[in-house]
Amino acid sequence: GDSVTQMEGPVTLSEEAFLTINCTYTATGYPSLFWYVQYPGEGLQLLLKATKADDKGSNKGFEATYRKETTSFHLEKGSVQVSDSAVYFCALMGSSGSARQLTFGSGTQLTVLP
Amino acid sequence: NAGVTQTPKFQVLKTGQSMTLQCAQDMNHNSMYWYRQDPGMGLRLIYYSASEGTTDKGEVPNGYNVSRLNKREFSLRLESAAPSQTSVYFCASSEEFWDSYGYTFGSGTRLTVV
């Protein structure tokens, strides 16, 4: 079945550092790809998404590009802030049939230090 | 504020006790979902309701039952709690079934079974 593999954490960065969180996936067809963020004590919020190959999702300075050739959807941000400290989840939704459900990676804890 | 509301936020149960987790959404969404979140495992789908009047099993349904009470409410019941059900439970909703535009999540119920 479909699966998502995320870079293991935790990740600790200094403020203004560059962030990359790796995400690769296994799926048949053409899944949609998502990044969700979970701030302490809260539920998950959709951060960005891409629904077809070469699409770039972006929001709040975060970006991720849907790379079908490498089956990847890495999350990047040029300059992180303390307020970006959270758990980040990569997820995919299959394109048809029983695969059409939201499958999550294990999550990556990010801590940004001032 | 519009969104998904879960109650209670915290609960401690003894092994063998029963309880119901409540979830309500006020966005007129058709589909609702229950997930559990365990360390290092991301979110796993327990049950879902594609539309009012329907419910189906997800990846990890054993030990749980659900009721889609009306379009707004979707409850999760543990009939005889076990320590393996210690987890954080999230309810989510989406406008359409497996909506690629993303889900809205509640803030979670942290359940401990002793």
HADDOCK unambig.tbl for C-alpha pairs under 7 A between the chains (distance, minus, plus):
assign (segid A and resid 32 and name CA) (segid B and resid 100 and name CA) 6.68 0.50 0.50
assign (segid A and resid 42 and name CA) (segid B and resid 107 and name CA) 4.60 0.50 0.50
assign (segid A and resid 43 and name CA) (segid B and resid 105 and name CA) 5.52 0.50 0.50
assign (segid A and resid 43 and name CA) (segid B and resid 106 and name CA) 5.29 0.50 0.50
assign (segid A and resid 43 and name CA) (segid B and resid 107 and name CA) 3.96 0.50 0.50
assign (segid A and resid 43 and name CA) (segid B and resid 108 and name CA) 5.98 0.50 0.50
assign (segid A and resid 44 and name CA) (segid B and resid 105 and name CA) 5.67 0.50 0.50
assign (segid A and resid 45 and name CA) (segid B and resid 104 and name CA) 6.87 0.50 0.50
assign (segid A and resid 45 and name CA) (segid B and resid 105 and name CA) 6.82 0.50 0.50
assign (segid A and resid 46 and name CA) (segid B and resid 102 and name CA) 6.62 0.50 0.50
assign (segid A and resid 100 and name CA) (segid B and resid 98 and name CA) 6.50 0.50 0.50
assign (segid A and resid 101 and name CA) (segid B and resid 98 and name CA) 5.77 0.50 0.50
assign (segid A and resid 104 and name CA) (segid B and resid 42 and name CA) 5.78 0.50 0.50
assign (segid A and resid 104 and name CA) (segid B and resid 43 and name CA) 5.90 0.50 0.50
assign (segid A and resid 105 and name CA) (segid B and resid 42 and name CA) 5.41 0.50 0.50
assign (segid A and resid 106 and name CA) (segid B and resid 40 and name CA) 5.16 0.50 0.50
assign (segid A and resid 106 and name CA) (segid B and resid 41 and name CA) 4.61 0.50 0.50
assign (segid A and resid 106 and name CA) (segid B and resid 42 and name CA) 3.74 0.50 0.50
assign (segid A and resid 107 and name CA) (segid B and resid 42 and name CA) 5.73 0.50 0.50
